[in-house]
Structure formats: C-alpha cells, structure tokens
Amino acid sequence: MGRDRWTGIAWLVVLAGCVVLRVLLGTSESEYLLTVTPYMVVSVATPFVILYGTARHRPPHRAGWFLLAAAHLLYAVADGLTVADDYLSGEFLEPTPADLFYFAYYLLFAAAVLIFIRRRTPGWDGPSAIDALVIAISAGLLSWIYILQPLTSDSELPLNAKLTQSAYPVLDLMLLILAVRLVMGAGTRGPVLYLLLTSMALMLAVDTAYLATAIADGGAVSEAYLDAMWMLSLGLLGLAGLHPGIKHFDRRTATALPDASPSRLGALAVAVLMAPGVQFIQWLRGEPPSVPLISGACTVMFLLVLARMSGLVAAQRRAAVTDGLTGLRTRRFFGEALTTECRRALRSGHDLGLLIIDVDHFKKINDGYGHPAGDQVLREVARRLTSAVRAGAVVARYGGEEFVVLAPHTAPTELFSMAERLRSEVADLPIDIGGDLLSVTVSVGAATTTTPRSSATGASPTAGPSTASPSSTAGASPTAAGLSSTGTVRTEPESLLRAADQALYAAKAAGRNRSILAGTVPATP
C-alpha cells in the first residue's frame, strides 16, 4: 500500500511541476518548443501511467483500461503532430493528420467507458439512459446555438474546416452522454469513479472553452491556461489508473441507486429548463430566437420526462406488489387477489384452493448459518415453488418464512396433489448456501372453498372432508384432525386462510415435512 501511495504522489508532483512550468513559460518570451514541452511530457506519460497501474493492480477485467491507455496514446500522437504542424508551418489546414488521431482517440475512449458501464450495470438501465439523453439534448442545444451555429455560419472557413471543427463538439457531446450514464448507473462508488468523471468533465469544459475562444478570436488559439486544464484532465485520469480501486471499479453492486434522488431530479430540472432559458436570453439580447430548434428540443424532452414518470410509476407499482428478497408477490397483493378470486368463485361456481407453506426449523438455519444463508434458503424455496405451480396460480411471500399459493379452479384432490408436489420439490434436493449443502423441508396446510351449485343439479352446498390419499413417502394425512366440513356456514376469505392455517399447524404438530388438507369451506365475497 505504501508503494502505491508514493507512486501516486510522484505522479502528482510531476503533474504539478509541468503545469506550473507550462503556465510560467507561456507568459514569457520562451521558444515555442520549450513552451509546449511540459504539456507534451504529461500527454506522452499518461498512457504509460495507466498501463503501469493496470499491470500493478491487475483488475479482473482489463479491456477498459487497455482501451483508455490506447486512446491516450493516440491522443499523445495527435498532440505531437499538432505541435509539429504549428512549429513547421504555423498553419491549420483542416483536416490535418492530427485530427484523424484525435477522432480515433474519442472512439477508443467511448468504447472504454461503454465497457465500464456494461460491466458495472449489466442489462438495459432505461431510467439512467433516459436521464442521460435529457441532459444530452439540453447540452446539445447549447452547443448548437453557441458553438456549432457560429462555426457553420462562418463564410470564410472552407467546408472541410467547418466539418472538422464541428465534429469535436459532437464527439464531446457523445462523451458527455456516456459520463452521465456512468455516474447515474449502478456500480461501486469510490476515488476511481470520481477521478475518471472529474477528468472527463474537465476535458469537456476545456474543449468547450477552446472552441469558444477560437470563435471569439476568429482563429486558432494557444493559451497557457487551456493547456494547463488539459494537463490536469490527463493527470487525473492517470491518477485513476494508479489507484488500487481499479481492482473493483467495474464490480457490480447489489444495492441499487435511488431512481429519483434529489440531485438527479435537480440535474434533470436544470436540463429541462435550459431550453426556455436560452430562448429568454436570446430575447433579452435582441437576437432572433431559435424557435423551431428550441420547440423541438422542448418537445423531445417533454416526451422523455413523460416516459421517465411512467417508469417511476411502474417501478413503484412493482415495488408495492413484489417482495424485495424473493421476487414473489407481497402479502398485500395476495390479500387483494384472494378477495377477488373468492368473488369470482362465487359467481362462476368453481373451486378455489389455498396453500400455506412454512419452512421447517427456519430459526435454526438463521442461528446456525447466519441470516445471509437464511435469505438464500428463502430465495431458493421461492424459486422452486414458482417453478412447480401451474399457470394461473398466485405465489406470494406471506411473511417471514411463510409462503402462500392461491390456486383457482382447483378441487380438493388436485390441491392435495399440488401440495405434495411442492413439498417434494423443496425436500428432494439440498440447497447451496455458499458452499454448504443444506437439506430443507416445508410443511404445507391446504384448504379449498366450495360454492353452492344450482338446485337443478341436485347438488348440495355442503361438502364433506377430502378423501385424497396422502403421500406415503411423507406420511401426510389428507385431512387435518379436528377440522370438519362446515359447508353450510357462510364465511369470508379470512375463513379460508384460517382453515389452511389450522391445517398447517396440524402438519407441524404431526412431525413437519408433510401436507395436510383441511375440510372445505364455502366461498363468499
């Protein structure tokens, strides 16, 4: 650790010395090559510093860092060609060979950041992509009005020069989108991320300042303070490559960032208000407002904000009905589904089955193996239950280590078979809890409703106890002791829950790892 600290300090000392020297030489009458030497030292050293840090810390995935080093090697070559062109001729006949290397640098840099994003946030992160696009549209509007439009409207510039100079703001905008996407996505936080983002932000700022100065002065510029800012940007990137944090920089994180944090909402608010603000500034300055452009940008951002709001509402709805640990439905969702299905069963006359499933000796699992192991057991039990039930059934986490399965159109004998299938699905295969295989069993209580049939059929609304055969391997009993049929008593959905719960307790009292079916109860709304 001490060696890493001293390496970073040495790089900072070199960077600070070069920046100070560049500023001092820029204010003197020094020779041109001597003036730009400190800048070139930092430019050439940066890719090798990144390579050294990558070789030193050996991150698990090095493609992104190798691409960053390659990008800045091209950047150093482009800087060298620019210095040579300025020293030999003093003319900027665009596009120059240096421009081709700068363009390649942008592409490799963007590829490296994309690799970081994909590894830190796998999958399609729609909210972050929309947020990045909103900010990019706002920045693009500013870039067009104050940079691209003045460049393209300059009649003295040849077409090649206009296209070349206009490409740089577009490429900077591309990097801005990626930077916003990187900071708003998931992944580990820490010095490496902040150094990388600060380096990108500083590079975008100095590029914009360079173009704005060129437009104001009517030609190429060579200012010491601009070179100093570029050097700082390169130095911060090199410092990020030297930091030991690159070993876990692209590690995925299990903790999701707030989808609508105050800072994120504030950034989006500024971006959305930028368009009308620019139009108001143009009106104050007596300039013709860019009505079609600003109206189009406002329209697109408005639609993106609507999409973002729709995503937030959908996410809140999913969070309200989805258990965060197991991915099953919540108790609240189950309660609403139970009421709905009871009413539907009463109208249509079909049976409705309910299973309550409890993980046996779950407290011993938590006490003996720890709560992370207990969480893994709950997740795996939930997965097995979901894979074993038939289509149309509702599987929910009822609370703690209890699960419920609501099965419409399920007769008592079918429900008991389903209960045994779920019990066997859990008990037959041990669960991996981080290297250890743990045998887990469940107890199942089952109950069904019956609905009054039409008197024309001669059927009675009273249903007797189920005569389903128990599973011989589990030693299960088909009917809970002491639970008689009460078909003539009108009940509410809670009565179905109570009957299944009593059957569950009977299964646990009988030795656990078994299924018991209660007497049937009539369904009422």
Rosetta blueprint (number, residue, H / E / L):
1 M L
2 G H
3 R H
4 D H
5 R H
6 W H
7 T H
8 G H
9 I H
10 A H
11 W H
12 L H
13 V H
14 V H
15 L H
16 A H
17 G H
18 C H
19 V H
20 V H
21 L H
22 R H
23 V H
24 L H
25 L H
26 G H
27 T L
28 S L
29 E L
30 S L
31 E L
32 Y H
33 L H
34 L H
35 T H
36 V H
37 T H
38 P H
39 Y H
40 M H
41 V H
42 V H
43 S H
44 V H
45 A H
46 T H
47 P H
48 F H
49 V H
50 I H
51 L H
52 Y H
53 G H
54 T H
55 A H
56 R H
57 H H
58 R L
59 P L
60 P L
61 H L
62 R L
63 A H
64 G H
65 W H
66 F H
67 L H
68 L H
69 A H
70 A H
71 A H
72 H H
73 L H
74 L H
75 Y H
76 A H
77 V H
78 A H
79 D H
80 G H
81 L H
82 T H
83 V H
84 A H
85 D H
86 D H
87 Y H
88 L H
89 S L
90 G L
91 E L
92 F L
93 L L
94 E L
95 P L
96 T L
97 P H
98 A H
99 D H
100 L H
101 F H
102 Y H
103 F H
104 A H
105 Y H
106 Y H
107 L H
108 L H
109 F H
110 A H
111 A H
112 A H
113 V H
114 L H
115 I H
116 F H
117 I H
118 R H
119 R H
120 R H
121 T L
122 P L
123 G L
124 W L
125 D L
126 G H
127 P H
128 S H
129 A H
130 I H
131 D H
132 A H
133 L H
134 V H
135 I H
136 A H
137 I H
138 S H
139 A H
140 G H
141 L H
142 L H
143 S H
144 W H
145 I H
146 Y H
147 I H
148 L H
149 Q H
150 P H
151 L H
152 T H
153 S L
154 D L
155 S L
156 E L
157 L L
158 P L
159 L H
160 N H
161 A H
162 K H
163 L H
164 T H
165 Q H
166 S H
167 A H
168 Y H
169 P H
170 V H
171 L H
172 D H
173 L H
174 M H
175 L H
176 L H
177 I H
178 L H
179 A H
180 V H
181 R H
182 L H
183 V H
184 M H
185 G L
186 A L
187 G L
188 T L
189 R L
190 G L
191 P H
192 V H
193 L H
194 Y H
195 L H
196 L H
197 L H
198 T H
199 S H
200 M H
201 A H
202 L H
203 M H
204 L H
205 A H
206 V H
207 D H
208 T H
209 A H
210 Y H
211 L H
212 A H
213 T H
214 A H
215 I H
216 A H
217 D H
218 G L
219 G L
220 A L
221 V L
222 S L
223 E L
224 A H
225 Y H
226 L H
227 D H
228 A H
229 M H
230 W H
231 M H
232 L H
233 S H
234 L H
235 G H
236 L H
237 L H
238 G H
239 L H
240 A H
241 G H
242 L H
243 H L
244 P H
245 G H
246 I H
247 K H
248 H L
249 F L
250 D L
251 R L
252 R L
253 T L
254 A L
255 T L
256 A L
257 L L
258 P L
259 D L
260 A L
261 S L
262 P H
263 S H
264 R H
265 L H
266 G H
267 A H
268 L H
269 A H
270 V H
271 A H
272 V H
273 L H
274 M H
275 A H
276 P H
277 G H
278 V H
279 Q H
280 F H
281 I H
282 Q H
283 W H
284 L H
285 R L
286 G L
287 E L
288 P L
289 P L
290 S L
291 V H
292 P H
293 L H
294 I H
295 S H
296 G H
297 A H
298 C H
299 T H
300 V H
301 M H
302 F H
303 L H
304 L H
305 V H
306 L H
307 A H
308 R H
309 M H
310 S H
311 G H
312 L H
313 V H
314 A H
315 A H
316 Q H
317 R H
318 R H
319 A H
320 A H
321 V H
322 T E
323 D L
324 G L
325 L L
326 T L
327 G L
328 L L
329 R E
330 T L
331 R H
332 R H
333 F H
334 F H
335 G H
336 E H
337 A H
338 L H
339 T H
340 T H
341 E H
342 C H
343 R H
344 R H
345 A H
346 L H
347 R H
348 S H
349 G L
350 H L
351 D L
352 L E
353 G E
354 L E
355 L E
356 I E
357 I E
358 D E
359 V E
360 D L
361 H L
362 F H
363 K H
364 K H
365 I H
366 N H
367 D H
368 G H
369 Y H
370 G L
371 H H
372 P H
373 A H
374 G H
375 D H
376 Q H
377 V H
378 L H
379 R H
380 E H
381 V H
382 A H
383 R H
384 R H
385 L H
386 T H
387 S H
388 A H
389 V L
390 R L
391 A L
392 G L
393 A L
394 V E
395 V E
396 A E
397 R E
398 Y E
399 G E
400 G L
401 E L
402 E E
403 F E
404 V E
405 V E
406 L E
407 A E
408 P E
409 H L
410 T L
411 A L
412 P H
413 T H
414 E H
415 L H
416 F H
417 S H
418 M H
419 A H
420 E H
421 R H
422 L H
423 R H
424 S H
425 E H
426 V H
427 A H
428 D L
429 L L
430 P L
431 I E
432 D E
433 I L
434 G L
435 G L
436 D L
437 L E
438 L E
439 S L
440 V L
441 T L
442 V E
443 S E
444 V E
445 G E
446 A E
447 A E
448 T E
449 T E
450 T E
451 T L
452 P L
453 R L
454 S L
455 S H
456 A H
457 T H
458 G L
459 A L
460 S L
461 P L
462 T L
463 A L
464 G L
465 P L
466 S L
467 T L
468 A L
469 S L
470 P L
471 S L
472 S L
473 T L
474 A L
475 G L
476 A L
477 S E
478 P L
479 T L
480 A L
481 A L
482 G L
483 L L
484 S L
485 S L
486 T L
487 G L
488 T L
489 V L
490 R L
491 T L
492 E L
493 P H
494 E H
495 S H
496 L H
497 L H
498 R H
499 A H
500 A H
501 D H
502 Q H
503 A H
504 L H
505 Y H
506 A H
507 A H
508 K H
509 A H
510 A L
511 G L
512 R L
513 N L
514 R L
515 S E
516 I E
517 L E
518 A L
519 G L
520 T L
521 V E
522 P E
523 A L
524 T L
525 P L
